[in-house]
Amino acid sequence: MAERSTLYWGSGSPPCWRVMIALKEKQVLDVPHKLLSFDKQEHKSPELLALNPRGQLPTFVYKGNIVNESMAACLYLESQFKTQGNQLIPDGPAEQALVYQRIFEVVTLHQKMADFLFYNWRVPESERHETALARNKSLLTTEFKLWEGYLEKMGPRSYIAGKNFTMADIMLFPHLAFCVRFGLSQKRYPNLLDYYNRVKERPSIQTTWPPHWKENPPTMDSLKDA
């Protein structure tokens, strides 16, 4: 395969966003970004399917090496550019263990968030049940409380896995920002929202903020009571 690099991404997708943040944090500036439209199904084009048979975004190519899963892409960047930019995986065994733990806990948050927010979209109307929606909401609430507790335990002005910004924050923040856009309550989760308001000012996050979010302020309140 020819030596080429491209990040194919979609605006507002937490998995896409985390790769973009990682590229900025590691100061990998030689990767062109190609924005695709989910609405136009551009991620299902023959060009993309040749690189990513799942037809998903992000699709990431770095000098001919394809790493499409976003968590894998972020860890790949940290491995390949360990001494470049900001260190995202700490060296200490205890710190490293916590970072990896939080990274993979984000998978559970993502699943519970999707189960609740996209229930009506994924499930045919004839098969929907209020009890299922209520269960999904309850599971998501439990998940938010867990992350709220993690930050409370860490103490004021901490990150999700300690005093330093790490790969765990890159994994978590896009999902948290997505939830804030859907009306996550600051009163119910003050530590999470304080964390959100601090971390969103980080240059790597500001410069990669989803463009359509800038054009369309949040008006959704699906999570106001979650």
C-alpha positions as CSV (number, residue, x, y, z in Angstrom):
1,M,0.0,0.0,0.0
2,A,1.3,3.5,-0.8
3,E,2.6,5.5,2.0
4,R,-0.2,7.9,2.7
5,S,-2.0,9.3,5.7
6,T,-5.7,10.4,6.1
7,L,-8.2,10.6,9.0
8,Y,-11.7,10.2,7.7
9,W,-14.1,11.5,10.3
10,G,-17.7,12.7,11.0
11,S,-18.7,15.8,12.9
12,G,-20.0,15.1,16.4
13,S,-18.9,11.5,16.5
14,P,-17.2,10.8,19.9
15,P,-14.9,8.0,18.4
16,C,-13.8,10.4,15.6
17,W,-13.2,13.2,18.0
18,R,-11.0,11.2,20.4
19,V,-8.6,10.4,17.5
20,M,-8.5,14.1,16.5
21,I,-7.7,15.1,20.1
22,A,-4.9,12.4,20.3
23,L,-3.3,13.7,17.1
24,K,-3.2,17.2,18.5
25,E,-1.9,16.0,21.9
26,K,0.9,14.0,20.2
27,Q,1.6,16.8,17.8
28,V,1.2,14.6,14.8
29,L,0.4,17.4,12.3
30,D,1.1,15.6,9.0
31,V,-2.3,13.8,8.7
32,P,-4.9,15.3,6.4
33,H,-8.4,15.3,7.8
34,K,-11.3,14.5,5.5
35,L,-14.8,15.3,6.8
36,L,-17.6,13.0,5.6
37,S,-21.3,13.3,6.0
38,F,-23.2,10.7,7.9
39,D,-26.5,12.0,6.4
40,K,-25.2,11.4,2.9
41,Q,-23.8,8.0,3.8
42,E,-20.4,9.0,2.6
43,H,-18.8,6.6,5.1
44,K,-20.4,3.7,3.0
45,S,-18.6,4.7,-0.2
46,P,-16.5,2.2,-2.1
47,E,-13.4,4.3,-1.2
48,L,-14.1,3.9,2.5
49,L,-15.2,0.3,2.4
50,A,-11.9,-0.5,0.8
51,L,-10.2,0.8,3.9
52,N,-12.8,-0.1,6.5
53,P,-15.1,-3.0,5.5
54,R,-17.4,-2.1,8.5
55,G,-18.1,1.2,6.8
56,Q,-17.6,3.1,10.0
57,L,-15.8,6.3,11.1
58,P,-13.2,7.1,12.0
59,T,-11.2,5.4,9.3
60,F,-7.6,6.2,10.0
61,V,-4.5,5.6,7.8
62,Y,-1.0,6.6,8.8
63,K,1.7,6.1,6.3
64,G,-0.1,3.1,4.8
65,N,-1.0,1.5,8.1
66,I,-4.7,1.2,8.8
67,V,-6.0,1.5,12.3
68,N,-9.8,2.0,12.2
69,E,-11.0,1.3,15.8
70,S,-10.7,4.7,17.6
71,M,-9.3,3.3,20.9
72,A,-6.7,1.3,18.9
73,A,-5.8,4.3,16.8
74,C,-5.3,6.5,19.9
75,L,-3.1,3.8,21.6
76,Y,-1.2,3.4,18.3
77,L,-0.4,7.1,18.3
78,E,0.8,7.0,21.8
79,S,3.0,4.0,21.0
80,Q,4.5,5.4,17.8
81,F,5.1,8.9,19.2
82,K,5.8,8.1,22.8
83,T,8.4,10.9,23.2
84,Q,6.6,13.4,21.1
85,G,3.9,15.8,22.4
86,N,2.2,15.1,25.7
87,Q,2.6,11.7,27.4
88,L,-0.8,10.1,27.6
89,I,0.0,6.8,29.2
90,P,2.0,7.2,32.5
91,D,5.0,5.1,33.3
92,G,4.2,4.3,36.9
93,P,2.4,0.9,37.3
94,A,-0.4,2.2,39.6
95,E,-1.1,5.3,37.4
96,Q,-0.9,3.2,34.3
97,A,-3.3,0.7,35.7
98,L,-5.9,3.3,36.5
99,V,-5.6,5.0,33.1
100,Y,-6.2,1.7,31.3
101,Q,-9.1,0.9,33.6
102,R,-10.8,4.2,32.9
103,I,-10.1,3.9,29.2
104,F,-12.0,0.6,28.9
105,E,-14.8,1.7,31.3
106,V,-15.7,4.3,28.7
107,V,-16.9,1.5,26.5
108,T,-19.6,0.7,29.1
109,L,-20.6,4.4,29.3
110,H,-20.9,4.6,25.5
111,Q,-23.1,1.5,25.4
112,K,-25.5,2.7,28.1
113,M,-25.6,6.2,26.6
114,A,-26.5,4.8,23.2
115,D,-29.0,2.3,24.6
116,F,-31.0,5.2,26.2
117,L,-30.5,8.1,23.7
118,F,-31.1,6.0,20.6
119,Y,-33.7,3.6,21.8
120,N,-36.5,5.1,19.7
121,W,-34.3,5.3,16.7
122,R,-33.0,1.8,16.8
123,V,-36.2,0.0,17.9
124,P,-39.3,-0.2,15.6
125,E,-42.3,1.6,17.1
126,S,-44.3,-1.6,17.4
127,E,-41.5,-3.2,19.5
128,R,-40.9,-0.3,21.9
129,H,-41.7,-0.6,25.6
130,E,-41.7,2.1,28.3
131,T,-40.3,-0.4,30.8
132,A,-37.2,-1.0,28.5
133,L,-36.7,2.8,28.1
134,A,-37.0,3.3,31.9
135,R,-34.5,0.5,32.5
136,N,-32.0,2.0,30.1
137,K,-32.4,5.4,31.7
138,S,-31.8,3.8,35.2
139,L,-28.7,2.0,34.0
140,L,-27.4,5.2,32.5
141,T,-28.1,7.2,35.7
142,T,-26.1,4.6,37.6
143,E,-23.2,5.0,35.2
144,F,-23.2,8.8,35.6
145,K,-23.2,8.4,39.3
146,L,-20.2,6.1,39.1
147,W,-18.2,8.7,37.0
148,E,-19.3,11.5,39.3
149,G,-17.9,9.5,42.2
150,Y,-14.6,8.9,40.5
151,L,-14.1,12.6,40.1
152,E,-15.2,13.4,43.7
153,K,-12.6,10.9,44.9
154,M,-9.9,12.4,42.8
155,G,-10.4,15.8,44.4
156,P,-10.7,19.4,43.0
157,R,-9.4,20.2,39.6
158,S,-8.3,16.6,38.9
159,Y,-8.6,14.7,35.7
160,I,-10.4,11.4,35.4
161,A,-7.4,9.2,36.3
162,G,-5.3,11.6,38.4
163,K,-3.6,15.0,38.4
164,N,-2.5,14.8,34.8
165,F,-4.4,14.8,31.5
166,T,-4.1,11.3,30.0
167,M,-5.5,9.0,27.4
168,A,-8.4,8.3,29.8
169,D,-9.5,11.9,29.4
170,I,-9.3,11.6,25.6
171,M,-11.6,8.6,25.7
172,L,-14.1,10.1,28.2
173,F,-14.4,13.8,27.2
174,P,-16.1,13.4,23.8
175,H,-18.8,11.2,25.3
176,L,-19.3,13.5,28.2
177,A,-19.6,16.5,25.8
178,F,-22.2,14.5,23.8
179,C,-24.2,14.0,27.0
180,V,-23.9,17.7,27.9
181,R,-25.3,18.5,24.5
182,F,-28.3,16.3,25.3
183,G,-28.9,18.2,28.5
184,L,-26.9,16.4,31.3
185,S,-27.7,18.3,34.5
186,Q,-25.0,20.2,36.3
187,K,-27.0,20.2,39.5
188,R,-27.2,16.4,39.5
189,Y,-23.6,15.9,38.5
190,P,-21.5,18.9,39.6
191,N,-18.1,17.1,39.5
192,L,-18.7,15.9,36.0
193,L,-19.8,19.3,34.8
194,D,-17.0,21.1,36.5
195,Y,-14.6,18.6,34.8
196,Y,-16.3,19.2,31.5
197,N,-16.0,23.0,31.8
198,R,-12.3,22.8,32.6
199,V,-11.3,20.2,30.1
200,K,-13.2,21.8,27.2
201,E,-10.8,24.7,27.3
202,R,-7.8,22.5,26.4
203,P,-6.4,23.6,23.1
204,S,-6.5,20.1,21.6
205,I,-10.2,20.0,22.3
206,Q,-11.1,23.6,21.3
207,T,-9.4,23.2,17.9
208,T,-11.2,19.9,17.2
209,W,-14.6,20.9,18.5
210,P,-17.3,19.5,16.1
211,P,-18.0,22.1,13.5
212,H,-21.8,21.6,13.4
213,W,-22.0,22.0,17.2
214,K,-20.5,25.5,16.8
215,E,-23.2,26.3,14.3
216,N,-26.1,24.7,16.2
217,P,-26.1,25.4,20.0
218,P,-27.5,22.5,22.1
219,T,-31.3,22.6,22.4
220,M,-31.9,18.9,23.5
221,D,-32.9,17.9,27.0
222,S,-33.1,14.1,26.8
223,L,-30.7,13.7,29.7
224,K,-32.0,16.5,32.0
225,D,-33.5,14.0,34.4
226,A,-31.0,11.1,33.9
